[in-house]
Amino acid sequence: KLELAAPTNAPILIRGESGTGKELVARAIHWNSRRTEKPYVVVNCAAIPETLLESILFGHVKGAFTGAVIHKVGEFQKADGGTLFLDEVGELPVMLQAKVLRAVEQGEVQPLGSNEPPERVDVRLICATNRDLEAMAKVGQFRDDLFYRLSVMTLDLPPLRSYKDNLETLANVFLEQSASAHGK
């Protein structure tokens, strides 16, 4: 599925439990895509306070809010021509989801506080979550239109416990990586 997904420009939703390698899969998709020479930008939606997330994703103009003393380029603009990976996309506040939907559908982003026309961006969106976005959409915690736009292609990663027959191989890979990282 990864090999089929990589060369397309379709948005991809990667689902799986914590620790299953969602970010690793997202990187593999980018590096095997036609956008490999362009930026690969990562935003962990769960690690950014809700009040800052809009500014991080879309940027802001000087004076947009208290403390906005410079013009800040957003992550969508930084990823222009490349790939934007939204990790933990299920943590996006509902109010911000409409703006993300517009960016996905129209390729337009509006920096916070800007009176200028929206900026055009060409971004391939890859999202990851360990939450059930479809169930969240049914109860109004996630926009169903955004869910369907993000899940044009879905990759469901199996939990690590399903690899019981490969434990020795996995342990050896982890041991090699650790030894290399520590110069041993």
N, CA and C atoms as an extended XYZ file, in Angstrom:
552
Properties=species:S:1:pos:R:3:atomname:S:1:resname:S:1:resid:I:1 pbc="F F F"
N         0.829       -1.193        0.000 N   LYS     1
C         0.000        0.000        0.000 CA  LYS     1
C         0.869        1.251        0.000 C   LYS     1
N         1.967        1.208        0.754 N   LEU     2
C         2.868        2.360        0.813 CA  LEU     2
C         3.423        2.658       -0.580 C   LEU     2
N         3.819        1.624       -1.314 N   GLU     3
C         4.357        1.811       -2.657 CA  GLU     3
C         3.315        2.384       -3.607 C   GLU     3
N         2.063        2.034       -3.427 N   LEU     4
C         0.995        2.583       -4.265 CA  LEU     4
C         0.681        4.023       -3.886 C   LEU     4
N         0.776        4.335       -2.608 N   ALA     5
C         0.414        5.664       -2.122 CA  ALA     5
C         1.478        6.718       -2.417 C   ALA     5
N         2.743        6.339       -2.325 N   ALA     6
C         3.836        7.315       -2.407 CA  ALA     6
C         3.826        8.171       -3.668 C   ALA     6
N         3.667        7.618       -4.860 N   PRO     7
C         3.782        8.461       -6.054 CA  PRO     7
C         2.566        9.361       -6.314 C   PRO     7
N         1.498        9.186       -5.581 N   THR     8
C         0.319       10.021       -5.800 CA  THR     8
C         0.455       11.336       -5.030 C   THR     8
N        -0.472       12.244       -5.275 N   ASN     9
C        -0.546       13.483       -4.507 CA  ASN     9
C        -1.716       13.464       -3.533 C   ASN     9
N        -2.382       12.323       -3.426 N   ALA    10
C        -3.562       12.205       -2.584 CA  ALA    10
C        -3.203       12.351       -1.109 C   ALA    10
N        -4.090       12.992       -0.343 N   PRO    11
C        -3.892       13.017        1.115 CA  PRO    11
C        -3.939       11.590        1.657 C   PRO    11
N        -3.127       11.343        2.672 N   ILE    12
C        -3.049       10.001        3.252 CA  ILE    12
C        -3.271       10.094        4.754 C   ILE    12
N        -4.099        9.214        5.266 N   LEU    13
C        -4.328        9.110        6.700 CA  LEU    13
C        -3.708        7.796        7.171 C   LEU    13
N        -2.758        7.911        8.094 N   ILE    14
C        -2.097        6.740        8.659 CA  ILE    14
C        -2.685        6.517       10.050 C   ILE    14
N        -3.257        5.332       10.257 N   ARG    15
C        -3.871        5.016       11.540 CA  ARG    15
C        -3.135        3.868       12.199 C   ARG    15
N        -3.041        3.962       13.517 N   GLY    16
C        -2.399        2.877       14.258 CA  GLY    16
C        -2.149        3.292       15.688 C   GLY    16
N        -1.899        2.307       16.520 N   GLU    17
C        -1.619        2.556       17.925 CA  GLU    17
C        -0.296        3.305       18.079 C   GLU    17
N        -0.094        3.876       19.239 N   SER    18
C         1.177        4.539       19.529 CA  SER    18
C         2.317        3.546       19.393 C   SER    18
N         3.409        4.000       18.782 N   GLY    19
C         4.589        3.166       18.654 CA  GLY    19
C         4.613        2.258       17.447 C   GLY    19
N         3.636        2.380       16.548 N   THR    20
C         3.595        1.472       15.394 CA  THR    20
C         4.406        1.990       14.207 C   THR    20
N         4.956        3.193       14.304 N   GLY    21
C         5.805        3.697       13.227 CA  GLY    21
C         5.092        4.588       12.228 C   GLY    21
N         4.065        5.301       12.673 N   LYS    22
C         3.316        6.166       11.759 CA  LYS    22
C         4.207        7.243       11.137 C   LYS    22
N         5.053        7.859       11.941 N   GLU    23
C         5.928        8.903       11.393 CA  GLU    23
C         6.961        8.297       10.445 C   GLU    23
N         7.451        7.129       10.741 N   LEU    24
C         8.391        6.442        9.861 CA  LEU    24
C         7.746        6.156        8.500 C   LEU    24
N         6.496        5.739        8.515 N   VAL    25
C         5.760        5.481        7.277 CA  VAL    25
C         5.553        6.781        6.502 C   VAL    25
N         5.213        7.861        7.210 N   ALA    26
C         5.025        9.158        6.544 CA  ALA    26
C         6.313        9.593        5.853 C   ALA    26
N         7.443        9.445        6.533 N   ARG    27
C         8.740        9.804        5.915 CA  ARG    27
C         9.023        8.938        4.691 C   ARG    27
N         8.730        7.651        4.789 N   ALA    28
C         8.951        6.747        3.658 CA  ALA    28
C         8.094        7.165        2.462 C   ALA    28
N         6.871        7.571        2.719 N   ILE    29
C         6.003        8.037        1.632 CA  ILE    29
C         6.607        9.274        0.975 C   ILE    29
N         7.045       10.225        1.790 N   HIS    30
C         7.637       11.450        1.230 CA  HIS    30
C         8.892       11.124        0.424 C   HIS    30
N         9.794       10.338        0.974 N   TRP    31
C        11.061       10.048        0.299 CA  TRP    31
C        10.870        9.213       -0.955 C   TRP    31
N         9.734        8.554       -1.099 N   ASN    32
C         9.451        7.770       -2.302 CA  ASN    32
C         8.438        8.456       -3.216 C   ASN    32
N         8.207        9.733       -2.981 N   SER    33
C         7.250       10.486       -3.791 CA  SER    33
C         7.984       11.364       -4.802 C   SER    33
N         7.210       12.022       -5.638 N   ARG    34
C         7.786       12.975       -6.590 CA  ARG    34
C         8.184       14.268       -5.891 C   ARG    34
N         7.880       14.403       -4.624 N   ARG    35
C         8.185       15.607       -3.857 CA  ARG    35
C         9.442       15.433       -2.994 C   ARG    35
N        10.177       14.395       -3.198 N   THR    36
C        11.306       14.066       -2.338 CA  THR    36
C        12.352       15.175       -2.243 C   THR    36
N        12.493       15.986       -3.276 N   GLU    37
C        13.474       17.079       -3.264 CA  GLU    37
C        12.927       18.334       -2.592 C   GLU    37
N        11.671       18.320       -2.245 N   LYS    38
C        11.006       19.479       -1.629 CA  LYS    38
C        10.912       19.274       -0.124 C   LYS    38
N        10.462       20.294        0.604 N   PRO    39
C        10.436       20.191        2.076 CA  PRO    39
C         9.514       19.093        2.607 C   PRO    39
N         9.943       18.543        3.723 N   TYR    40
C         9.117       17.625        4.519 CA  TYR    40
C         8.986       18.284        5.886 C   TYR    40
N         7.778       18.736        6.208 N   VAL    41
C         7.539       19.514        7.423 CA  VAL    41
C         6.629       18.713        8.348 C   VAL    41
N         7.012       18.650        9.625 N   VAL    42
C         6.265       17.872       10.613 CA  VAL    42
C         5.666       18.802       11.661 C   VAL    42
N         4.380       18.602       11.947 N   VAL    43
C         3.708       19.318       13.034 CA  VAL    43
C         3.028       18.282       13.909 C   VAL    43
N         3.379       18.272       15.206 N   ASN    44
C         2.716       17.388       16.154 CA  ASN    44
C         1.579       18.191       16.786 C   ASN    44
N         0.372       17.932       16.341 N   CYS    45
C        -0.799       18.704       16.779 CA  CYS    45
C        -1.073       18.564       18.268 C   CYS    45
N        -0.629       17.470       18.879 N   ALA    46
C        -0.870       17.250       20.305 CA  ALA    46
C         0.133       17.993       21.172 C   ALA    46
N         1.270       18.391       20.600 N   ALA    47
C         2.342       18.993       21.398 CA  ALA    47
C         2.290       20.521       21.415 C   ALA    47
N         1.363       21.108       20.668 N   ILE    48
C         1.279       22.565       20.560 CA  ILE    48
C        -0.001       23.032       21.242 C   ILE    48
N         0.106       24.027       22.120 N   PRO    49
C        -1.112       24.534       22.764 CA  PRO    49
C        -2.126       25.008       21.725 C   PRO    49
N        -3.387       24.732       21.994 N   GLU    50
C        -4.473       25.066       21.072 CA  GLU    50
C        -4.427       26.533       20.645 C   GLU    50
N        -4.047       27.426       21.561 N   THR    51
C        -4.031       28.850       21.263 CA  THR    51
C        -2.942       29.233       20.258 C   THR    51
N        -1.909       28.400       20.109 N   LEU    52
C        -0.815       28.700       19.179 CA  LEU    52
C        -0.899       27.930       17.867 C   LEU    52
N        -1.719       26.910       17.821 N   LEU    53
C        -1.726       26.001       16.680 CA  LEU    53
C        -2.064       26.698       15.360 C   LEU    53
N        -3.040       27.595       15.369 N   GLU    54
C        -3.401       28.296       14.126 CA  GLU    54
C        -2.226       29.112       13.608 C   GLU    54
N        -1.544       29.800       14.494 N   SER    55
C        -0.384       30.592       14.099 CA  SER    55
C         0.741       29.707       13.569 C   SER    55
N         0.946       28.557       14.190 N   ILE    56
C         1.986       27.630       13.749 CA  ILE    56
C         1.665       27.113       12.345 C   ILE    56
N         0.428       26.689       12.122 N   LEU    57
C         0.050       26.108       10.839 CA  LEU    57
C        -0.022       27.130        9.709 C   LEU    57
N        -0.593       28.299       10.003 N   PHE    58
C        -0.891       29.255        8.934 CA  PHE    58
C        -0.073       30.534        8.992 C   PHE    58
N         0.708       30.707       10.048 N   GLY    59
C         1.499       31.917       10.198 CA  GLY    59
C         0.660       33.063       10.731 C   GLY    59
N         1.310       34.216       10.898 N   HIS    60
C         0.595       35.404       11.329 CA  HIS    60
C         1.345       36.639       10.846 C   HIS    60
N         0.628       37.744       10.809 N   VAL    61
C         1.256       39.005       10.433 CA  VAL    61
C         1.596       39.774       11.701 C   VAL    61
N         2.520       40.674       11.562 N   LYS    62
C         2.922       41.523       12.683 CA  LYS    62
C         1.693       42.273       13.201 C   LYS    62
N         1.501       42.223       14.513 N   GLY    63
C         0.381       42.916       15.138 CA  GLY    63
C        -0.920       42.144       15.169 C   GLY    63
N        -0.912       40.895       14.715 N   ALA    64
C        -2.139       40.087       14.681 CA  ALA    64
C        -2.683       39.829       16.081 C   ALA    64
N        -1.798       39.785       17.062 N   PHE    65
C        -2.196       39.567       18.444 CA  PHE    65
C        -1.066       40.084       19.329 C   PHE    65
N        -1.315       40.192       20.603 N   THR    66
C        -0.292       40.659       21.529 CA  THR    66
C         0.907       39.726       21.465 C   THR    66
N         2.066       40.286       21.219 N   GLY    67
C         3.277       39.496       21.121 CA  GLY    67
C         3.666       39.142       19.690 C   GLY    67
N         2.808       39.433       18.717 N   ALA    68
C         3.140       39.159       17.312 CA  ALA    68
C         3.930       40.340       16.771 C   ALA    68
N         5.238       40.326       17.027 N   VAL    69
C         6.086       41.470       16.670 CA  VAL    69
C         6.765       41.293       15.315 C   VAL    69
N         6.640       40.121       14.719 N   ILE    70
C         7.194       39.883       13.383 CA  ILE    70
C         6.175       39.120       12.548 C   ILE    70
N         6.392       39.103       11.247 N   HIS    71
C         5.594       38.277       10.346 CA  HIS    71
C         6.142       36.855       10.439 C   HIS    71
N         5.283       35.870       10.734 N   LYS    72
C         5.717       34.479       10.852 CA  LYS    72
C         5.108       33.654        9.732 C   LYS    72
N         5.967       32.935        9.038 N   VAL    73
C         5.531       32.040        7.977 CA  VAL    73
C         5.013       30.756        8.620 C   VAL    73
N         3.857       30.287        8.169 N   GLY    74
C         3.254       29.074        8.722 CA  GLY    74
C         3.827       27.806        8.112 C   GLY    74
N         3.532       26.695        8.747 N   GLU    75
C         4.050       25.403        8.310 CA  GLU    75
C         3.502       24.995        6.941 C   GLU    75
N         2.263       25.388        6.619 N   PHE    76
C         1.734       25.108        5.285 CA  PHE    76
C         2.595       25.798        4.230 C   PHE    76
N         2.970       27.058        4.475 N   GLN    77
C         3.810       27.787        3.521 CA  GLN    77
C         5.213       27.171        3.454 C   GLN    77
N         5.756       26.758        4.601 N   LYS    78
C         7.089       26.145        4.615 CA  LYS    78
C         7.115       24.848        3.816 C   LYS    78
N         5.998       24.140        3.788 N   ALA    79
C         5.917       22.858        3.090 CA  ALA    79
C         5.549       23.012        1.620 C   ALA    79
N         5.385       24.226        1.139 N   ASP    80
C         4.955       24.464       -0.243 CA  ASP    80
C         5.818       23.665       -1.225 C   ASP    80
N         5.169       22.889       -2.067 N   GLY    81
C         5.862       22.046       -3.028 CA  GLY    81
C         6.216       20.677       -2.477 C   GLY    81
N         6.149       20.525       -1.170 N   GLY    82
C         6.538       19.283       -0.524 CA  GLY    82
C         5.399       18.631        0.227 C   GLY    82
N         5.750       18.101        1.395 N   THR    83
C         4.821       17.316        2.201 CA  THR    83
C         4.693       17.927        3.589 C   THR    83
N         3.457       18.022        4.065 N   LEU    84
C         3.193       18.433        5.442 CA  LEU    84
C         2.626       17.223        6.173 C   LEU    84
N         3.311       16.830        7.243 N   PHE    85
C         2.867       15.702        8.052 CA  PHE    85
C         2.257       16.227        9.335 C   PHE    85
N         0.953       16.018        9.496 N   LEU    86
C         0.245       16.415       10.715 CA  LEU    86
C         0.090       15.186       11.601 C   LEU    86
N         0.962       15.081       12.594 N   ASP    87
C         0.908       13.971       13.533 CA  ASP    87
C        -0.145       14.271       14.586 C   ASP    87
N        -0.828       13.257       15.037 N   GLU    88
C        -1.907       13.393       16.035 CA  GLU    88
C        -2.974       14.373       15.552 C   GLU    88
N        -3.401       14.212       14.298 N   VAL    89
C        -4.377       15.124       13.700 CA  VAL    89
C        -5.716       15.092       14.440 C   VAL    89
N        -5.993       14.037       15.166 N   GLY    90
C        -7.226       13.945       15.944 CA  GLY    90
C        -7.285       14.957       17.078 C   GLY    90
N        -6.167       15.595       17.380 N   GLU    91
C        -6.113       16.608       18.438 CA  GLU    91
C        -6.414       18.011       17.921 C   GLU    91
N        -6.625       18.176       16.613 N   LEU    92
C        -6.931       19.497       16.063 CA  LEU    92
C        -8.246       20.014       16.643 C   LEU    92
N        -8.256       21.237       17.144 N   PRO    93
C        -9.512       21.798       17.642 CA  PRO    93
C       -10.532       21.920       16.508 C   PRO    93
N       -11.792       21.677       16.800 N   VAL    94
C       -12.853       21.715       15.785 CA  VAL    94
C       -12.873       23.067       15.067 C   VAL    94
N       -12.658       24.166       15.808 N   MET    95
C       -12.686       25.496       15.197 CA  MET    95
C       -11.592       25.653       14.139 C   MET    95
N       -10.465       24.999       14.295 N   LEU    96
C        -9.355       25.114       13.361 CA  LEU    96
C        -9.503       24.158       12.178 C   LEU    96
N       -10.324       23.149       12.339 N   GLN    97
C       -10.489       22.146       11.289 CA  GLN    97
C       -11.038       22.740        9.993 C   GLN    97
N       -11.893       23.749       10.072 N   ALA    98
C       -12.439       24.381        8.865 CA  ALA    98
C       -11.331       25.043        8.054 C   ALA    98
N       -10.396       25.655        8.744 N   LYS    99
C        -9.289       26.319        8.058 CA  LYS    99
C        -8.355       25.284        7.421 C   LYS    99
N        -8.130       24.179        8.087 N   VAL   100
C        -7.323       23.101        7.520 CA  VAL   100
C        -8.037       22.519        6.302 C   VAL   100
N        -9.343       22.358        6.393 N   LEU   101
C       -10.133       21.842        5.270 CA  LEU   101
C        -9.976       22.742        4.049 C   LEU   101
N       -10.043       24.051        4.237 N   ARG   102
C        -9.880       24.984        3.118 CA  ARG   102
C        -8.484       24.849        2.505 C   ARG   102
N        -7.488       24.687        3.335 N   ALA   103
C        -6.121       24.521        2.837 CA  ALA   103
C        -6.003       23.244        2.009 C   ALA   103
N        -6.670       22.185        2.445 N   VAL   104
C        -6.615       20.909        1.729 CA  VAL   104
C        -7.403       21.000        0.422 C   VAL   104
N        -8.614       21.537        0.476 N   GLU   105
C        -9.484       21.576       -0.693 CA  GLU   105
C        -9.051       22.619       -1.720 C   GLU   105
N        -8.729       23.815       -1.266 N   GLN   106
C        -8.467       24.926       -2.183 CA  GLN   106
C        -6.983       25.237       -2.361 C   GLN   106
N        -6.140       24.685       -1.500 N   GLY   107
C        -4.724       25.015       -1.566 CA  GLY   107
C        -4.476       26.462       -1.188 C   GLY   107
N        -5.306       26.989       -0.278 N   GLU   108
C        -5.194       28.385        0.139 CA  GLU   108
C        -5.025       28.476        1.644 C   GLU   108
N        -4.118       29.360        2.064 N   VAL   109
C        -3.923       29.597        3.488 CA  VAL   109
C        -3.970       31.089        3.758 C   VAL   109
N        -4.497       31.435        4.903 N   GLN   110
C        -4.635       32.830        5.315 CA  GLN   110
C        -3.908       33.018        6.635 C   GLN   110
N        -2.776       33.735        6.620 N   PRO   111
C        -2.095       33.996        7.889 CA  PRO   111
C        -3.014       34.733        8.864 C   PRO   111
N        -2.876       34.429       10.116 N   LEU   112
C        -3.673       35.044       11.171 CA  LEU   112
C        -3.478       36.559       11.150 C   LEU   112
N        -4.580       37.311       11.077 N   GLY   113
C        -4.534       38.762       11.094 CA  GLY   113
C        -4.290       39.412        9.747 C   GLY   113
N        -4.173       38.625        8.688 N   SER   114
C        -3.883       39.181        7.368 CA  SER   114
C        -5.151       39.682        6.682 C   SER   114
N        -5.028       40.809        6.009 N   ASN   115
C        -6.121       41.348        5.189 CA  ASN   115
C        -5.864       41.097        3.710 C   ASN   115
N        -4.760       40.467        3.402 N   GLU   116
C        -4.400       40.171        2.021 CA  GLU   116
C        -5.202       38.959        1.527 C   GLU   116
N        -5.272       38.798        0.201 N   PRO   117
C        -5.919       37.577       -0.326 CA  PRO   117
C        -5.169       36.334        0.170 C   PRO   117
N        -5.864       35.209        0.270 N   PRO   118
C        -5.199       33.982        0.722 CA  PRO   118
C        -4.005       33.642       -0.174 C   PRO   118
N        -3.011       33.015        0.421 N   GLU   119
C        -1.826       32.583       -0.315 CA  GLU   119
C        -2.071       31.182       -0.866 C   GLU   119
N        -1.589       30.929       -2.082 N   ARG   120
C        -1.704       29.604       -2.700 CA  ARG   120
C        -0.524       28.739       -2.267 C   ARG   120
N        -0.807       27.512       -1.899 N   VAL   121
C         0.239       26.551       -1.559 CA  VAL   121
C        -0.061       25.218       -2.228 C   VAL   121
N         0.992       24.504       -2.569 N   ASP   122
C         0.893       23.170       -3.144 CA  ASP   122
C         1.526       22.216       -2.143 C   ASP   122
N         0.687       21.597       -1.321 N   VAL   123
C         1.168       20.760       -0.229 CA  VAL   123
C         0.503       19.396       -0.308 C   VAL   123
N         1.317       18.360       -0.178 N   ARG   124
C         0.779       17.008       -0.045 CA  ARG   124
C         0.625       16.757        1.452 C   ARG   124
N        -0.573       16.432        1.886 N   LEU   125
C        -0.847       16.277        3.306 CA  LEU   125
C        -0.865       14.800        3.691 C   LEU   125
N        -0.080       14.487        4.707 N   ILE   126
C        -0.108       13.159        5.316 CA  ILE   126
C        -0.439       13.376        6.785 C   ILE   126
N        -1.419       12.653        7.271 N   CYS   127
C        -1.836       12.799        8.665 CA  CYS   127
C        -1.746       11.449        9.367 C   CYS   127
N        -1.549       11.517       10.670 N   ALA   128
C        -1.485       10.288       11.464 CA  ALA   128
C        -2.303       10.464       12.730 C   ALA   128
N        -2.878        9.370       13.172 N   THR   129
C        -3.649        9.402       14.413 CA  THR   129
C        -3.744        8.007       15.014 C   THR   129
N        -3.918        7.990       16.322 N   ASN   130
C        -4.224        6.730       16.996 CA  ASN   130
C        -5.674        6.757       17.478 C   ASN   130
N        -6.408        7.788       17.072 N   ARG   131
C        -7.806        7.926       17.477 CA  ARG   131
C        -8.729        7.498       16.345 C   ARG   131
N        -9.969        7.191       16.690 N   ASP   132
C       -10.967        6.787       15.702 CA  ASP   132
C       -11.669        8.045       15.190 C   ASP   132
N       -11.128        8.638       14.118 N   LEU   133
C       -11.669        9.903       13.600 CA  LEU   133
C       -13.098        9.752       13.094 C   LEU   133
N       -13.412        8.602       12.540 N   GLU   134
C       -14.770        8.384       12.035 CA  GLU   134
C       -15.786        8.433       13.182 C   GLU   134
N       -15.469        7.789       14.292 N   ALA   135
C       -16.352        7.833       15.458 CA  ALA   135
C       -16.420        9.254       16.021 C   ALA   135
N       -15.278        9.956       16.025 N   MET   136
C       -15.259       11.337       16.503 CA  MET   136
C       -16.132       12.222       15.618 C   MET   136
N       -16.127       11.957       14.313 N   ALA   137
C       -16.946       12.741       13.382 CA  ALA   137
C       -18.435       12.522       13.651 C   ALA   137
N       -18.793       11.312       13.991 N   LYS   138
C       -20.207       10.996       14.246 CA  LYS   138
C       -20.758       11.740       15.460 C   LYS   138
N       -19.878       12.078       16.417 N   VAL   139
C       -20.343       12.784       17.616 CA  VAL   139
C       -19.951       14.267       17.602 C   VAL   139
N       -19.469       14.747       16.454 N   GLY   140
C       -19.175       16.169       16.306 CA  GLY   140
C       -17.840       16.630       16.865 C   GLY   140
N       -16.951       15.702       17.196 N   GLN   141
C       -15.632       16.079       17.711 CA  GLN   141
C       -14.598       16.253       16.602 C   GLN   141
N       -14.957       15.806       15.397 N   PHE   142
C       -14.084       15.972       14.239 CA  PHE   142
C       -14.992       16.171       13.028 C   PHE   142
N       -14.664       17.129       12.188 N   ARG   143
C       -15.510       17.421       11.027 CA  ARG   143
C       -15.504       16.231       10.077 C   ARG   143
N       -16.691       15.762        9.704 N   ASP   144
C       -16.744       14.616        8.806 CA  ASP   144
C       -16.224       14.960        7.420 C   ASP   144
N       -16.439       16.209        6.939 N   ASP   145
C       -15.920       16.578        5.628 CA  ASP   145
C       -14.397       16.589        5.629 C   ASP   145
N       -13.786       17.004        6.714 N   LEU   146
C       -12.324       16.968        6.821 CA  LEU   146
C       -11.838       15.518        6.896 C   LEU   146
N       -12.539       14.699        7.660 N   PHE   147
C       -12.163       13.286        7.742 CA  PHE   147
C       -12.117       12.655        6.353 C   PHE   147
N       -13.155       12.895        5.533 N   TYR   148
C       -13.196       12.282        4.210 CA  TYR   148
C       -12.126       12.846        3.284 C   TYR   148
N       -11.763       14.117        3.452 N   ARG   149
C       -10.697       14.708        2.635 CA  ARG   149
C        -9.318       14.180        3.035 C   ARG   149
N        -9.128       13.928        4.325 N   LEU   150
C        -7.829       13.429        4.789 CA  LEU   150
C        -7.638       11.947        4.504 C   LEU   150
N        -8.727       11.214        4.418 N   SER   151
C        -8.628        9.755        4.282 CA  SER   151
C        -8.878        9.290        2.850 C   SER   151
N        -8.436       10.078        1.878 N   VAL   152
C        -8.548        9.644        0.482 CA  VAL   152
C        -7.851        8.303        0.332 C   VAL   152
N        -6.683        8.191        0.953 N   MET   153
C        -5.995        6.907        1.051 CA  MET   153
C        -5.719        6.685        2.538 C   MET   153
N        -5.969        5.485        3.019 N   THR   154
C        -5.678        5.195        4.427 CA  THR   154
C        -4.708        4.017        4.519 C   THR   154
N        -3.846        4.123        5.492 N   LEU   155
C        -2.927        3.034        5.803 CA  LEU   155
C        -3.140        2.679        7.265 C   LEU   155
N        -3.571        1.459        7.515 N   ASP   156
C        -3.782        0.992        8.882 CA  ASP   156
C        -2.580        0.154        9.286 C   ASP   156
N        -1.837        0.638       10.283 N   LEU   157
C        -0.649       -0.072       10.736 CA  LEU   157
C        -1.032       -1.049       11.842 C   LEU   157
N        -0.548       -2.273       11.733 N   PRO   158
C        -0.881       -3.262       12.770 CA  PRO   158
C        -0.153       -2.941       14.064 C   PRO   158
N        -0.729       -3.337       15.189 N   PRO   159
C        -0.055       -3.114       16.474 CA  PRO   159
C         1.221       -3.945       16.558 C   PRO   159
N         2.154       -3.468       17.347 N   LEU   160
C         3.440       -4.166       17.476 CA  LEU   160
C         3.270       -5.603       17.969 C   LEU   160
N         2.253       -5.847       18.796 N   ARG   161
C         2.061       -7.193       19.340 CA  ARG   161
C         1.750       -8.219       18.250 C   ARG   161
N         1.393       -7.766       17.055 N   SER   162
C         1.114       -8.708       15.964 CA  SER   162
C         2.391       -9.224       15.304 C   SER   162
N         3.544       -8.691       15.720 N   TYR   163
C         4.825       -9.098       15.151 CA  TYR   163
C         5.562      -10.092       16.041 C   TYR   163
N         4.844      -10.878       16.822 N   LYS   164
C         5.461      -11.807       17.766 CA  LYS   164
C         6.456      -12.750       17.089 C   LYS   164
N         6.172      -13.149       15.861 N   ASP   165
C         7.058      -14.076       15.160 CA  ASP   165
C         8.347      -13.402       14.689 C   ASP   165
N         8.391      -12.088       14.730 N   ASN   166
C         9.557      -11.348       14.245 CA  ASN   166
C        10.323      -10.650       15.367 C   ASN   166
N        10.090      -11.042       16.602 N   LEU   167
C        10.715      -10.354       17.737 CA  LEU   167
C        12.241      -10.362       17.660 C   LEU   167
N        12.824      -11.484       17.282 N   GLU   168
C        14.283      -11.558       17.215 CA  GLU   168
C        14.829      -10.593       16.161 C   GLU   168
N        14.205      -10.555       15.013 N   THR   169
C        14.635       -9.637       13.947 CA  THR   169
C        14.481       -8.188       14.396 C   THR   169
N        13.343       -7.848       14.976 N   LEU   170
C        13.110       -6.484       15.457 CA  LEU   170
C        14.128       -6.109       16.530 C   LEU   170
N        14.371       -7.011       17.471 N   ALA   171
C        15.334       -6.731       18.543 CA  ALA   171
C        16.724       -6.480       17.968 C   ALA   171
N        17.121       -7.252       16.969 N   ASN   172
C        18.437       -7.062       16.348 CA  ASN   172
C        18.529       -5.713       15.635 C   ASN   172
N        17.466       -5.308       14.964 N   VAL   173
C        17.456       -3.997       14.295 CA  VAL   173
C        17.575       -2.881       15.330 C   VAL   173
N        16.799       -2.973       16.407 N   PHE   174
C        16.862       -1.957       17.464 CA  PHE   174
C        18.243       -1.929       18.114 C   PHE   174
N        18.838       -3.103       18.308 N   LEU   175
C        20.173       -3.193       18.899 CA  LEU   175
C        21.202       -2.530       17.973 C   LEU   175
N        21.126       -2.805       16.679 N   GLU   176
C        22.055       -2.180       15.714 CA  GLU   176
C        21.887       -0.666       15.697 C   GLU   176
N        20.653       -0.184       15.704 N   GLN   177
C        20.396        1.256       15.688 CA  GLN   177
C        20.956        1.917       16.954 C   GLN   177
N        20.719        1.285       18.081 N   SER   178
C        21.208        1.823       19.353 CA  SER   178
C        22.725        1.824       19.408 C   SER   178
N        23.334        0.746       18.974 N   ALA   179
C        24.799        0.656       18.971 CA  ALA   179
C        25.400        1.717       18.049 C   ALA   179
N        24.795        1.912       16.901 N   SER   180
C        25.277        2.922       15.962 CA  SER   180
C        25.133        4.329       16.547 C   SER   180
N        24.000        4.602       17.160 N   ALA   181
C        23.753        5.934       17.749 CA  ALA   181
C        24.720        6.252       18.885 C   ALA   181
N        25.165        5.217       19.595 N   HIS   182
C        26.054        5.416       20.751 CA  HIS   182
C        27.510        5.067       20.444 C   HIS   182
N        27.814        4.842       19.168 N   GLY   183
C        29.192        4.573       18.776 CA  GLY   183
C        29.749        3.277       19.333 C   GLY   183
N        28.921        2.295       19.507 N   LYS   184
C        29.344        1.003       20.073 CA  LYS   184
C        29.336       -0.082       19.004 C   LYS   184
